[in-house]
Amino acid sequence: MKFDPDTTAVVVVDMQNGFCHQEGSLYAPPSEDAVDPCVELVDRAGEMGASVVYTRDVHTDEQFEDAHYYDEFDRWGEHVREGTWDAELVAKLKSRDADLIVEKHTYDAFHETQLDGWLRAHGIDDLLICGTLANVCVLHTAASAGLRDYRPVLVEDAVGYLEEDHREYALEHADWLFGEVMDRESVEFA
């Protein structure tokens, strides 16, 4: 499938030390395995002039103190705290000046961030989504993109996960309901 670099962005979801490094607070080996495929996709997109967006899941110490119902620290334990090594992008991902880095505080990269406005200002229609975790931040970001009338395409061989069945669920659900799924080899820029 061919993508126009002028109207396409690669969205790299949460490829951070906390999820992708063995010493990270929520390390998942398949997330580490997704680093090189994400780097390859980003490099290819960058060479062709496509936009690249990196999301970073970041939490303050106080974020969930007044939570009425949902507290991510209760669900996952403390992770990717603001200003820590855990919250930094993995070293292999090098952002360019033209790239956008979105700090998000929940699963959906569109929720209370500048992402939607930036994509619209840059004339982006298609999103190639990679990163981690498949059934959490990748899925919720892709769903939110679809609801905003972007074309979300999950790049299945560049997605990290906790369990293989979580990955399969996320890909099948996205493909069925609001997006598309393809592998890196099928992505062409033209």
N, C-alpha and C positions, 0 to 999 in steps of 0.2 A: 504494500500500500504506500502511495506517495503522499508526502506532506510538504506543503509550501512553507519554507523556512520563515517567511515574513508573517505568517499567521499561525505559527506553531510554537509552543513552548514545551520544553521538557520540565516537568515538575518532579524534583527529587525530594521525597518525603522522609524527613527525620533520619537521615543517614548520619547519626551522631555516635560519639564514643560510647555513650550509655547503653546503646542498643547493639552496636556493631563491634565492640572491642571486648575481649575476654575479661577485662577488669571493669567493664561497665556495670552499672547498677541493674539493668534489665537486659543483659546480654542474651542474644539468641544466635547460635551458630549459623542458621540460614540467613540471618541479617548480615553477618560478616561475609558470607558467601556472595551476597548481592552487591557488595561494594564494587568489585571489578566490572561487573556488567553495567552498573550505573555509570561508572567512570567512562566506559567505552561509549555508551549512549550519549553522555554529555559531551564528550570530545567530538564525536561525529556531528552532533547537532551544532556545536559551537563553530566547527569548521565550515558548516554550510550557512551560518548566520542566523540560526534559530535562537530564540530566547531561552534562557535557563533560569529556573526559579528553584531555590533551595528552601525547604521549610525546616525550622528548628522547633522542637517541642521544648518549651522552657517554663519552669514553674518557680514562683517566688516562695519564700518560706511561709508567707502568710496566705497564700492563694486559697487554701481550703479551710481556713480557720472558721469562717462564718458560713460554711456550706450547709444548706438546708437538707439536701438529699445526696448529692454525688460528690465524693471525695476521691480523686484519683490516687492519692497517697494511701488511702485505705484499701483501694482495689489492687494497686500495683506495688505499693511500697514507695518510699521516697526515691525520686529519680529526676534526672536532668534538671537539677536546680540551677537557677540563674547564676551566671558568673563562674560556673565550675567546668572542669575538664570534661565531665560527663555530658554537658550540654553542647560542647563544640562539635562541629562537623568533623567527620573522619578526615585525617590528613591527606588521603589520596584525592579527595574532591577539592579542587582549586577553583574558587569563584573568580570570574572576571569582573571588571568594573561595571560592565553593562548588566550583569546578572542581578537578580533580586534575591535577598535573603529575608524570608518572612519568619518572624517569631510568633508562634502560636501558643495558646495556653490550653488547648483542648484537642480532640481528635481531628476536627475539621479545620483545614488551613484557611478556609474562607471566613470562619466565625470571628468577627470583631478584629479583622486584619485588613491591610491595604491590598490584599491579593486581587480581588475582583476589580477594583479601580485601576490597578497597574496593568492587568491583562487587557482591559477594555481600552485604556489609553495607548497601548501598544498594538492594538488591532489583532489580538490573539483570538482565534476561534477553536483551535485544536490543542488538546493537552495530552502529551505522552507522559504517563504517570508511572514512576518507579519508586523504590524505596522500601520502607518498612513501617509498621507491621501490616501484612496483607489485609487482615480482617479488622484492623483497628483504624489507624490514621490513613492508610492508603485507601481503604474502602470508603470511609466517611468523607475524605477530601474528594474522591472521584464522584461520589453520589452528589455532593454539594455542587460540584462543577456541572454535572448533568442537569441539575435543577435550575442552574443559572444559564442554561442553553449553550454551554461549551460542549465540545465533543470529547469526552474523556476516554482515552485508550490506555488500558493497563498493559504494561510491558511485562508479560508473565515471567520471563526469565531474568528479570531485574527487580524482583520483589522478595523481600525477606518475610519471615513468619516464625511463629513459635512451633506450630504443629502442621504437618502436611495437609491435614483435613481442613484446617483454618484457611490455608492458602487456596485450596480447591473451592471451598465455599465462597470466598471473596471473589475469585475470578468468575465462577459460574453465576453468582448473583449479579455482579456488574454487567456481565455479558447479556444476561437475560433481561435486566430491568432498565439500565440507564447508560450503558457505555459499550465499549468494545474491548476485546482482548487479542493481543498478538505478541509474537516473540520479536526480539531485536532484529533478527535477520530479515524479517518482513517489513521493517521500517526503512523507508527510503525518503530522502529529501530531494525535491525537484522544484 
